Amino acid sequence: MMKMSRLGILVLIILTLLASTGCVGRVIARKDIVDGAKAYKDRKFDEAEVLFRKALTWDPTQKTAEVFLARTLHSQFAGDRTKTDKAEAAIAAYKKVLIDDPKDEGSFKAVANLLDTLKKPDDLKLWLEKRSEDTAVPPEQRAEAFTLLAAKDYSCANDITDQEPVKKTVEKTAGKAEFVFTKPVLPADYEKLKGCIARGTELINKALALETDEAKNAKAKDIKALSDLELGALGARLKKFESTRSYETSLLVQNARLSEMDGKTPDKESFKQKSDEAKAKFVELAEVGKNIVTEQEARQKAKDDAEKDK
């Protein structure tokens, strides 16, 4: 048998040590990720899935591979809605990502989207509830989850109050049309309406309790003094509370309609005043959001003009 040279023995020892410490696995995993990313970009999702799974086999700690695997599985399902097994696998992969990074909004929303598409309302509700109570995520993300839950109860209520004969148009003297609201014909619909409004109001109040001082005083913020990164982050955070204020307004309107049905005129007027106040706050946040977008566009234009002048 041929004797191994000293160099050969040295190489063998080095490779053995590398393999035992996982270095070789990490190197191969990174290559699979690069190849998988290219396949993903080229929309070769089946090939990309194989490569990302191989990368995780070589190096289970590769978070990038886990994220890309989730997105690849999601894309496979999006291309063929009959592949529900890919959707379920994508949900499992996204959840693994969230274990390591609870603040990953993209993965959270992707799971919510998949559960909604798969028509699993109970699972979606539980998913949103879990997010809303998770103190490991920022308050604006929890508020967003509460708001999404409240939005479903608002839709439930509005589906009842925005239809005849509950909603009737009355012509006033100046030619201006106004609406009056009466109880649904079926008692079960009336009870359902009350339940949806009560739940939605409770949830939106929980979202409002998480509103930060930053959102409350957004109008006074000097956005021009912020860096590009800070400006983008601020816009994203305020957008969530803007949505909360929007649904607060809508649910207060539903409460006013219910009070009118019950003949409680003072309550109706009180809810109407509160809805006007909530709407004013929503408009204020929306205006700040528009100013942020305008500032971002102005900065980008300045950069583009500077590039042209080079």
N, C-alpha and C positions, 0 to 999 in steps of 0.2 A: 504494500500500500504506500502511496506517495506521501512522503512526510510534508507537513505543512510548514511553510517558512515562518520565520519570526514575525515578518510583516503581516502574513495571513492570520497568524494567531492574534496579533495585536488588533487587527481589524475586527476579528470575530469577537474578541473581548469587548471592544468599543460598542459594536452593534448589540451585543447582549445587554450591556449596561444601559444603552439608550432605550432598548425595548423594555427593560425592567423599570425604568423611570418614566416611561410613557412618552418620551421625546419623539420617538418614531411615530407613534400613534397620533400625536398632535400635529406633526408635519404632514402626514398623509391626510388627516382630517381637514386641515386647512386647504390642501389641494382639492379635495372633494367639494369643499364649500365654494371655492372659486369656480370650479367646473360646473357645480350645481347652479350657481348664480347666473352663469352664462346661459345655461339651458333654460333657466327660469325666464330670463330676459328674452330669449328666443321663443318663449311659449312652448317649450318642450317639457311639459310638466311631469309626464311619466318618468322621463330621464332624470329630471331634477329631483323628484322624490327619492329615487334610488340612490342618488349621490348624497343627498342630505342625510338619509338613513345610514349610509355607510360612514359618513363623517361622525355621526353620533355613536356608531358602534366602535369606531377607533378612539373617540374622545367624547364620552358622555357629558362632559362639562362644557361642551361647546354651545353657548347660548345663541350664537348667531345661527348655527345650523338648526336649532329648535325653532327659532322665529321663522326662518325661511321654509322649514318643513311645514309649519302651520299655514303659511301663506300659499305654499304650493298646493297643499291638500284643499284649501279653500278655493283656489283658482280652478282646480279640477272639478269641484262640485259646481262652481259658477258656470263652467262650460257645459255641464251635463247634470241637470237637477235630479236625474234618476240615481246618480251616484251618492246616495245618502250615507253610505259607509265612509266616503271621503269627508263628508260634512262632520260626521261624528268623530272621525279621527282628527280633523282640524280643530274641533272644540277641545279635545283632549290635549292636543299639542299647545294650543293657546293657553290653556289652564296651567300647563307646566311652565310656560313663560311667566305667567302672572305669579306663580309661587316665588320665583326669584326676583321679580320686579312688579310688585302690586300696583305701582303707579303707571304701568304701561296701558295708556288709554286705548291705543290701537287694538291690542289684543282683547281688552274688555269689550269694546264695541263690536269687534268681529264675532265674539261669542254671542252677544246679544242679537246681532244680525242673523247669524246662523240659526239660533233658536227660534227667532221670529219666522224665518223662511221655512224652517222645518215644521212650522205650526205647532209649537210646543209652548203654549201660553203659560202653563203652570211652571215649567222649568225656567222660562224667561222671567217670570215674576220673582221666583226664588233667587235667580241670578242677580237681578236688580236690587232686591232686598239685601242680599249679602254685601253688595257693593256699597249700598247706602249706609250700612252699619259698620263698615270697615274703617277703623280709625287709623289704619296704616296708610291710607290714601289722603291726598289734600282735600280740604273742605269743599272746594268748588267741584271736585269729582263726585263726592258724596251727594252734594246738592243736585248735581246733574242726574244721578240715579233716582233720587227722590222725585225729581221733576218728571222723569220719564214714567215713573209709576203713577204720578198724579195725572199725567197727560191721558192715560188710559181711562181713568175715572172721569175726567172732563169729557172725553169723547162719548163715554157711556151716557152721561147726563145730557150732553148737547144733542145726541141722537134722539132723545125723547122730547126735549123742550123746543127744538128747532123745526118740528113737524106739525102740520095741522092734524087734529083740531086743537092741540095744546097751544100752538102759536097762531094767533089770528091777526090779520092786518086790519087796522081801523083808520079810515080817512079822516083827518082833522081839517079844520076850517081853512087853514092856509095852504091846503093842497099837499101838506106834508104827511106822509104815511107813518103811523106809529103802530106798535105791536102791543097786544095784551096777551097774558098767559093764564091759562086755566088748567086745572088738574087733568091728568090723563083719564080717559074713560075707564080703563082697567085699574083697579086698586093695586094689582101686582106691579104695574108699570110705575105707579106713584111711589110705592115702597122702594122699588129699584132705583128710582131717581133720587130719592132722599139718601139712600145708601151710597150711591156713587158720589154725590156732592159732599157728603160727610167725610168719606174716605179721602177724596181728592183734596179737600180743604186741609185735613190733618196732615197729609203728605207734603203739600206745598208749604205749610207752616214749618215743617221740619226742615225743608230745604232753605227757607228764609232764615231760620235760626242759625244756619251755617254761613250766611252772607258775611263776608269779611269787611273790615274797615276800608280796605282798598276799593271794594265795589261800592260801598256806601258813599265814599268820598271821591269817586272816580272823576267827577267833573272838575275837581280842583287839581288833578294830576297834571304835572308838566311833562307831557309826552315827548316834547322836543329834547328834553334833557336825558332821555333814555337811549340806551344803545339799541341797535337793531334787534339783538336777541331779546333784550328786556321788553322791547316794544311788542314783538310778536307774542311773547309769553303773556304779557298783560292782556292783549286782545283776546287770546284764547280763554283766559280765566274769566274775563268780564262777559264773554259770550254766553257762558254757562248761566251766570246770574241774570243775564238779560232774558234768557229763556224762562227762568224761574219767575221773574216779574211778569212776563207775558202770560204765563199760565195762572199766576196769582190773579191777574186782572180778569181773565176768562172765568175762573171759578167763582170770583166775587159776583160776576154777572149772573152766573147760574144760581147763586144764593139769593140774589135779588129777584130772579124769576120765581123761585120756589116761595119766597115770602109773599110775592104777589098772588100766587095760587092760593096761599093760605089766608089771604086777606089781611096780612100784617104790613100795612102801609109804612109805618115808621121804620120797621126792619128793612123794608125794600129800599127806602130812601137812604138809610145808613149804609147798606151794602153798595148802593150806587155811588155814594160819596167815596167810600173806600176803594172802589174799582177805579174811580177817576184818579185817586192819589197813586194807586199802584201803576196805572197807565202812565202817569207823569214820570214815575221813576223808571219805567221801562223805556220810555222815549228818551230820557236823559242818558241811560246806559247805551242805548242804540246810537245816540249822537256821538258819544265818546268813541264807540266802536267805529263809526264812519270816519271820525277824525284820525283814528289810528291807521285805518286803511289809506286815507289820503296822505298821511305822513309817510307811510311805507312806500307808496307809489312815487311820491316826490323824491325820496331818497334814492330809489332805484333809478329814476330818470336822471338824477344828478350823476350817479355812477355810470350810467350808459353814456351820457354826454361827455363825461370826463374820459371815458374809454375811447370814444370817437376822436377826441381832440389829441390823442397821443400820436 
